[in-house]
């Protein structure tokens, strides 16, 4: 113990025990990595096609406090980076579609984000697809999901226009990179080789695409929803090097516990205030990331986890601004072609 | 009474009472209206671009008896009209996506239909959007819904390529035309003026688009789902002559009864074997149409309804073949442009 005491002599705490290695990593710190890149790009745009800076428009048609907070954050972050942000509120949800279509047609608008839920049912998927793919900074258009699943990186045959990735799954991948869980010594497409991941959420927006992304990088992914648990691994299809999906059985606490206790990475996204991922299921030293707007891990997860990211929203916002810059590049390239 | 007896002297029934005017109209009879048009068009295609006739490919990845029956019907109808039909079955649902993408790329394939449910959750919407819009005979691509809601009839600025309509809502409109409920004496866009309609189903696939279509033709539409009842009327938006939606309140039997008893047209699409629309809610002389694969009206509806269409599938199949012919025209036109 003495060597530890000596090595920690700047520390005022009780040094007779090795401090727990568990560390909380905030999304704001991770987002900073991308700040400089984004700011430089915006300075460049201001001296060329966008003298006033790019314009991001948010659409809010609900009174959901989580959506309002997310809208405020988007605005604050955008403006701190040199992006103009305009929030357009709709009391009448049925007028929203017209507002979005007007923004699609407005050459002044560079990016569009809708704060969901609007109707809270399948009609929201209709709205999602209304946003022009050229301004869909969140990458929610079907085109971007399809390209993601099939690892298609360009929108055109000439490979001039880059595709974008859905911003929440992308943010989580960037978080895993920041946490040094992607091993770049391993060959491309295998940076997560040997890693086991549990993803508690299988929505079409985040959970399922995320499981596929991680599997395509070599991980074994256990994808959990209320109905069942599936295993995603990288497939070996002839034409499409797609992930492979296998049903492991109905959801059960036993199965979740067993798989989690072997998992290197646990990612949660349960949209419920009462849900808590049991800390006892977490392997000592695992990395835990929560992308739900409710904290799905309890604070004591730090007694087990090595790295804990309690929320991811700020990284997601950085990614959506990055996506916007890529979409602006695409639009500029198209104008030059025309 | 004697005049009635005299006028019906070929009838062997008891003629002392006027026969109930209620009539059951079968989808097969309505579909026949389109048979000749479709057959002529296919003869023409066989002598030009499609010597072997067009090819429609169905994808089945479930054991749902309703889906299997629908697949058999599609095949039978298609072949009777000169269309080749090929059913591609998948035991592994996760291979289906590859199969669809291969059919998208295969120049021999003219139309694609997926028999849902596949996964039975939101992943099915992902699959729906995977089908190339050029081969999406059911008109399920978001593009076609968006065009329908905004009354956009062409796919290109030059108005050479016609858009198509989602085939089930289209089939119901065609049924209403057959039943002479569209009054063509009224101005265009007002053929249903003065008509009140109840639509029990508000899915994104059929119920909501159908309510919008009927409202855009001048009807007052009460759109009913398990949560609430909404009123659709033709809107008067500046840019988009879109329908207007108003919430009438939570679902209740009282409200449904009140609205139904004033309705000229009642359309049901409840995907449940046990659901029965109460005959007592039907106004004497109303037209009743059921598009669910389960019979949502009981047989005694004929004691109230003037016209009763118990199932609509065969008209839907006629519409999807019509859609396919339009998509072939579009592809031929594009090839000529290229």
HADDOCK unambig.tbl for C-alpha pairs under 7 A between the chains (distance, minus, plus):
assign (segid A and resid 94 and name CA) (segid B and resid 245 and name CA) 6.88 0.50 0.50
assign (segid A and resid 122 and name CA) (segid B and resid 204 and name CA) 6.47 0.50 0.50
assign (segid A and resid 123 and name CA) (segid B and resid 204 and name CA) 6.39 0.50 0.50
assign (segid A and resid 129 and name CA) (segid B and resid 142 and name CA) 6.91 0.50 0.50
assign (segid A and resid 142 and name CA) (segid B and resid 129 and name CA) 6.90 0.50 0.50
assign (segid A and resid 204 and name CA) (segid B and resid 122 and name CA) 6.46 0.50 0.50
assign (segid A and resid 204 and name CA) (segid B and resid 123 and name CA) 6.40 0.50 0.50
assign (segid A and resid 245 and name CA) (segid B and resid 94 and name CA) 6.94 0.50 0.50
